[in-house]
Amino acid sequence: MQATTYIPSLVDVEEASNRIKHVAVHTPLLDNLTFSEKYGANILFKREDLQVVRSYKIRGAHNKISQLSEAQKARGVICASAGNHAQGVAYSCNKLKIQATIFMPAPTPKQKVEQVRLFGKGYVKVVLSGDTFDDAYHQAIEYSSNHQSNFIHPFDSKEVIEGQGTVGLEILKDTKRPIHYLFLPIGGGGLSAGVSAVFRQLSPLTKIIGVEPEGAPAMKQSIAAGKNLTLNKIDKFVDGAAVHRVGEKTFEICRQLLDEVVTVPEGLICSTMLDLYNRDAIVVEPAGALSLAALEQFREQIVGKNVVCVLSGSNNDISRTEEIRERALLYNGLKHFFIIRFPQRAGALKEFLTDVLGPNDDIVHFEYTKKTSREKGPALVGIEHQSKDDFQPLMDRLNAKNFSAQYLNEHSDLFSYII
């Protein structure tokens, strides 16, 4: 006989809400004029980026840790994380006066490591271990076993799922309007599992859409296959939502309760982040923009509807700003890279500047070294446009002037060396 799938009850989630109310903020549900006008819908943001630790992760972490027995608390807790979960565990342990050892990958930006120490104060020890999250995870599991400490899983835990489900309770308490669509970011699946369980019981007609980054579609592929899969390779750019494998519990819940899981390109996520900042002064991390980036795929369906997007976090490293801008420009067709083979004669570059470049074309990258005994010398050239409509005229002028140009944006193997 097949075991019954665990799904959080409303009682479980309401009890979790009472446990965490002195630690986690009841974040606002706010109408957003900019995106409402863009999509002709009533777009509401659930602002989990406004938590003390700047993500919803404090909810699940505190709900789990606060239920440990006194004997378990005395042995301390262990977790592995490259960011938000670590901060949630650290802050919770500080409030509960519990010692924690947190394993983070060695390449984790210093800013994130310092934030974990700040939230944990004297109750947290940070161990930098391995090159990836998986390395840190395995070290944490081994350490937990050897020291008989309590491992706090970032998503695949009953108590964590129930804690994240409190986001759903707050959304439904804060609006009397029927919610037609709910967009939830998916990493390991804790948030989507907990919130979808609440909505299925209190708002069963809401269409619930899970959203993953295109480079890490673990939940989407697993649901399609009918079993939980482990992805061999993922794009880790959306670090808060890029996992090789979702949770066993979260997979079973999401496969039953989500209406659909979609993916969005990393470039569109970056473009959405910049729109949020430039138009609404809202700073989010890549995972925090996932739900909003998915709206483009539902443009026709959501017209005139009430739509909630969960902005899951804002722990964005400022050193990534230029990469985010670059990816957004590339996605929007505003930046292009070429290898152009210039004739090695006087005046060739001048001809390119005057006869090939248009009035809206700006050279933003140029690398060239003159080679001896060659008829043509290759140059790496980056060109930025004001409009994506400037691209085809540029290509037409390159061909008309017989400049040999290799377009690099379509060659991911070469392009990775540039951005």
ABEGO torsion letter per residue (X at the ends): XBBBBBBBBAAAAAAAAAAAAAABBBBBBBBBAAAAAAAGBBBBBBBAAABAAGBAAAAAAAAAAAABBAAAAAAEBBBBBABAAAAAAAAAAAAAGBBBBBBBBAABBAAAAAAAAAAAEAABBBBBBEABAAAAAAAAAAAAAAAGBBBBBAABBAAAAAAAAAAAAAAAAABABBBABBBBBBBAGAAAAAAAAAAAAABAABBBBBBBBAABBAAAAAAAAGBBBBBABBBAABAAABBABBBAAAAAAAAAABABBBBBBAAAAAAAAAAAAAAAGBBBBAAAAAAAAAAAAAAAAABGBBBBBBBABABBBAAAAAAAAAAAAAAAGABBBBBBBBBBBBGAAAAAAAAABBAABBBABBBBBBBBGBABBBBBBBBBBABAAAAAAAAAAAAAAGBBBBBAAABAAAAAAAX
